[in-house]
Amino acid sequence: MGAAVMTEQIAETSPRRKARITGVFYLLTILTGIFAQGFVSGRLVVDGDAAATATNILAYKSLFQLGFAVYLVEMACQIAMTALFYDLLNPAGRSLSLLAAFFGLTGCVIKTVSRVFFIAPLFVLGGAHYLSVFSAEQLQALALLFLKVNDHGAAIALVFFGFYALLTGYLIIRSTFLPRILGVVSVLGGLGWLSFLYPPLGYRLFPYIAALGLLGAASLVLWFLVFGVNEQRWKEQASLQTTY
């Protein structure tokens, strides 16, 4: 009953307020992702050095666990943002908005599952008796392997987020209630994430792609939080959708 009431309240929320709520979840997605990836994973994981990575994880176990929790918060915020975005862009194209939401949610599922491999090194390096059949070097290598699988799972998710950004960008361009330039930047960002269809290219271009993606995301967040959407045009376009 509570969920039904909440759903009804969200449906009755004005488009401008809904856009601002979307902006809040989008901002939380960005901040949690930067913290978990940049300040936890980037600090503790030493690329290509299993022994140093294992030492860091065990020395900063609480930080590593916090990083995992923040990753899950990131995914929860991104799922909420994707659902709200679907409703917000629905007037610009119902079918395309639904398709974009499916791509976005698929990316969220893949990325969430990959985070299981992020936390796995804690179990591998935890000193359990049944792991005594492995040497310390083998356990360290296995821990680093799990972290690599986590990274590659996130890279696969980026492909789906690329398709999501392309479609949402097109819908923004097509809409009459948001600036078209926001859609153009989203499309460019989506094309960048699609470079992960060939991971070596995606990893090589990642700093540039990430900068472009962050620019597009920051622009959308700022616009949503400050201006929201043009309610009159949103309602006009929504009424055209219901007519057809």
C-alpha positions in Angstrom: 0.0 0.0 0.0 2.8 2.4 0.9 4.6 1.7 -2.4 1.3 2.4 -4.3 0.8 5.7 -2.5 4.4 6.7 -3.3 4.0 5.8 -6.9 0.8 7.9 -7.1 2.5 10.8 -5.4 5.4 10.7 -7.9 3.0 10.5 -10.8 1.2 13.6 -9.5 4.4 15.6 -9.0 4.8 18.6 -11.3 7.2 18.1 -14.2 9.6 20.8 -13.0 9.8 19.3 -9.5 10.2 15.8 -11.0 13.1 17.1 -13.1 14.7 18.5 -9.9 14.3 15.2 -8.1 15.9 13.5 -11.2 18.7 16.0 -10.9 19.3 15.1 -7.3 19.5 11.4 -8.0 21.8 12.1 -11.0 24.1 14.2 -8.8 24.2 11.5 -6.1 25.0 8.9 -8.8 28.0 11.0 -10.0 29.3 11.8 -6.5 29.0 8.3 -5.2 30.6 6.9 -8.4 33.6 9.3 -8.1 34.1 8.5 -4.4 34.0 4.7 -4.8 36.0 4.6 -8.0 38.4 7.5 -7.5 39.0 7.6 -3.7 38.6 3.9 -2.8 39.3 1.6 -5.8 41.8 4.0 -7.4 43.6 4.4 -4.1 43.7 0.7 -3.0 44.0 -1.2 -6.3 47.5 -1.2 -7.8 47.3 -2.2 -11.4 49.3 -5.3 -12.2 50.6 -5.7 -8.6 48.6 -8.4 -6.7 50.8 -8.3 -3.6 50.5 -4.5 -3.1 46.7 -4.6 -3.8 46.2 -7.3 -1.3 48.2 -5.4 1.3 46.2 -2.2 0.7 42.9 -4.1 1.0 43.8 -5.7 4.3 45.3 -2.5 5.7 42.2 -0.4 4.8 39.6 -3.1 5.1 36.9 -0.7 6.4 37.5 1.7 3.5 37.2 -1.1 1.0 33.9 -2.2 2.6 32.7 1.4 2.5 33.6 1.6 -1.2 31.4 -1.5 -1.8 28.5 0.1 0.1 28.9 3.3 -1.8 28.9 1.4 -5.1 25.5 -0.1 -4.2 24.2 3.4 -3.2 25.4 4.6 -6.6 23.4 1.9 -8.4 20.3 2.5 -6.3 20.5 6.2 -7.3 21.1 5.4 -10.9 18.1 3.1 -11.1 15.9 5.8 -9.5 17.3 8.4 -11.9 16.7 6.1 -14.9 13.0 5.5 -13.9 12.4 9.2 -13.4 14.1 10.1 -16.6 11.8 7.7 -18.5 8.8 9.5 -17.1 10.2 12.9 -17.8 11.1 12.2 -21.4 7.9 10.2 -22.1 6.2 13.1 -23.9 9.1 13.3 -26.4 8.6 9.7 -27.5 7.0 7.0 -25.4 8.5 4.0 -27.1 12.0 5.4 -27.4 11.9 6.5 -23.8 10.9 3.0 -22.7 13.7 1.5 -24.9 16.2 3.9 -23.3 15.0 2.9 -19.9 15.6 -0.8 -20.7 19.1 0.0 -21.9 19.8 2.0 -18.8 18.4 -0.6 -16.4 20.3 -3.4 -18.2 23.5 -1.5 -17.6 22.6 -1.0 -14.0 22.0 -4.8 -13.5 25.3 -5.7 -15.2 27.2 -3.1 -13.1 25.6 -4.2 -9.9 26.4 -7.9 -10.5 30.0 -6.9 -11.3 30.3 -5.3 -7.9 30.0 -8.8 -6.3 33.5 -9.4 -7.7 34.7 -6.1 -6.1 33.9 -7.4 -2.6 35.1 -11.0 -3.3 38.8 -10.2 -2.5 37.8 -9.7 1.1 36.7 -13.3 1.3 39.7 -14.6 -0.6 42.2 -12.7 1.6 40.2 -13.2 4.8 42.4 -16.1 6.1 39.6 -18.7 6.1 40.9 -22.2 7.0 39.5 -23.8 3.8 41.7 -21.5 1.7 44.9 -22.8 3.3 45.4 -25.1 0.3 46.3 -22.0 -1.7 49.6 -20.2 -1.3 49.6 -16.5 -0.3 50.7 -15.5 -3.9 47.8 -17.5 -5.4 45.3 -15.9 -3.2 46.6 -12.4 -4.0 46.5 -13.2 -7.7 42.9 -14.5 -7.4 41.9 -11.3 -5.5 43.4 -9.1 -8.3 41.6 -11.3 -10.9 38.3 -10.7 -9.2 38.9 -6.9 -9.3 39.7 -7.2 -13.0 36.4 -9.0 -13.6 34.7 -6.2 -11.7 36.3 -3.6 -14.0 35.5 -5.4 -17.2 31.9 -5.9 -16.0 31.6 -2.2 -15.5 33.0 -1.6 -18.9 30.4 -3.9 -20.5 27.7 -1.8 -18.6 29.2 1.3 -20.2 28.1 0.0 -23.6 24.5 -0.1 -22.5 24.8 3.3 -20.9 26.1 4.5 -24.2 23.0 3.4 -26.0 21.0 4.9 -23.2 22.8 8.3 -23.5 22.2 8.2 -27.3 18.5 7.6 -27.0 17.9 10.1 -24.2 20.0 12.7 -26.0 17.9 12.2 -29.1 14.7 12.6 -27.0 16.0 15.8 -25.4 16.8 17.2 -28.9 13.3 16.1 -30.0 11.6 17.6 -27.0 10.4 21.2 -26.8 10.8 21.5 -23.0 14.6 21.1 -22.6 17.5 22.9 -24.4 18.7 20.9 -27.5 22.3 21.5 -26.7 21.9 19.2 -23.6 20.8 16.5 -26.0 23.7 17.0 -28.4 26.2 16.7 -25.5 24.4 13.5 -24.3 24.6 12.0 -27.8 28.3 12.7 -28.1 28.9 11.2 -24.6 26.9 8.1 -25.7 29.0 7.7 -28.8 32.1 7.8 -26.6 30.8 5.1 -24.2 30.1 2.9 -27.3 33.9 2.7 -27.8 33.8 0.1 -25.1 32.3 -2.3 -27.7 36.1 -2.7 -28.4 37.5 -2.5 -24.8 41.1 -1.7 -25.7 39.9 1.4 -27.6 37.6 2.3 -24.8 40.3 2.1 -22.1 42.7 4.1 -24.3 40.2 6.9 -24.8 38.7 6.7 -21.3 40.1 10.0 -19.9 38.6 11.9 -22.9 35.3 10.0 -22.9 34.9 10.4 -19.1 35.5 14.1 -19.4 32.9 14.5 -22.1 30.5 12.3 -20.2 31.0 14.2 -17.0 30.5 17.5 -18.9 27.1 16.2 -20.3 26.0 14.8 -16.9 27.0 18.0 -15.0 25.2 20.2 -17.6 22.0 18.1 -17.2 22.2 18.1 -13.4 22.7 21.8 -13.3 19.9 22.5 -15.6 17.5 20.2 -13.8 18.3 21.6 -10.4 18.2 25.2 -11.4 15.5 25.3 -14.1 13.8 22.0 -14.3 11.7 21.8 -17.5 9.4 24.1 -19.3 6.2 22.9 -17.7 3.8 24.4 -20.3 5.7 22.8 -23.2 6.0 19.5 -21.4 2.3 19.4 -20.8 1.6 20.4 -24.5 3.9 17.6 -25.8 2.4 15.1 -23.2 -1.1 16.0 -24.4 -0.1 15.2 -28.0 1.2 11.8 -26.9 -2.1 11.0 -25.3 -4.0 12.2 -28.4 -2.1 9.8 -30.6 
